[in-house]
């Protein structure tokens, strides 16, 4: 449940960051996709390493790394002055 609350909050932050640069608010989807993708990848890595309960910990760690990468990608977007939003 806390993961979902964080994901909603994080998506709103990414959306506001992208909108402040004149970009589409759909850049927030990058954060959700990187979080979920990182979590799945982390769980697979943990399972392949033979970690039973530790696989969840690695999944959360990979999800956090994915969220950080998504934040840096959206933060690095150049600002668009006066460009119309397509979405």
C-alpha positions in Angstrom: 0.0 0.0 0.0 2.8 2.4 0.8 4.4 1.6 -2.6 1.2 2.8 -4.3 1.0 6.0 -2.3 4.6 6.7 -3.1 4.1 6.0 -6.8 1.2 8.3 -7.0 3.1 11.1 -5.2 6.2 10.5 -7.3 4.2 10.6 -10.5 2.6 13.9 -9.5 6.1 15.3 -8.8 7.5 14.2 -12.2 4.4 15.6 -13.9 4.9 19.0 -12.3 8.6 19.0 -13.1 7.9 18.2 -16.7 5.1 20.7 -17.0 7.4 23.4 -15.5 9.7 22.8 -18.4 6.9 23.1 -21.0 6.8 19.3 -21.6 3.9 16.9 -21.6 2.7 15.7 -18.2 2.9 12.2 -19.6 6.6 12.1 -18.6 5.2 11.0 -15.2 4.5 7.6 -16.8 8.3 7.1 -17.1 8.6 7.1 -13.3 5.8 4.5 -12.9 7.2 2.3 -15.7 10.8 2.5 -14.3 9.5 1.7 -10.8 7.5 -1.3 -11.9 10.1 -2.5 -14.3 12.9 -2.2 -11.7 10.8 -4.1 -9.2 10.2 -6.9 -11.6 13.8 -7.1 -12.7 15.0 -7.0 -9.0 12.6 -9.8 -8.1 13.9 -11.9 -11.0 17.5 -11.3 -10.0 16.7 -12.1 -6.4 15.0 -15.3 -7.4 17.8 -16.4 -9.7 20.3 -15.8 -6.8 18.2 -18.2 -4.7 17.0 -15.6 -2.2 13.6 -16.4 -0.8 12.5 -13.4 1.2 15.6 -11.4 0.1 14.2 -11.3 -3.4 11.6 -8.7 -2.2 14.4 -6.5 -0.7 16.3 -6.6 -4.0 13.1 -5.9 -5.9 12.5 -2.7 -3.8 16.2 -1.7 -4.2 15.9 -2.0 -8.0 12.6 -0.1 -8.0 14.2 2.8 -6.1 17.1 2.8 -8.6 14.6 3.0 -11.4 12.7 5.9 -9.8 16.0 7.8 -9.3 16.9 7.2 -13.0 13.4 8.4 -14.1 13.8 11.6 -11.9 17.2 12.4 -13.5 15.9 11.8 -17.0 12.9 14.2 -16.5 15.1 16.7 -14.7 17.6 16.7 -17.5 14.9 17.5 -20.2 15.6 20.9 -21.7 12.9 23.5 -21.3 10.7 24.3 -24.3 9.8 28.0 -24.5 6.4 28.5 -26.1 6.1 25.0 -27.5 2.5 23.7 -27.6 1.8 20.5 -25.6 0.9 17.6 -27.9 -0.8 15.5 -25.3 
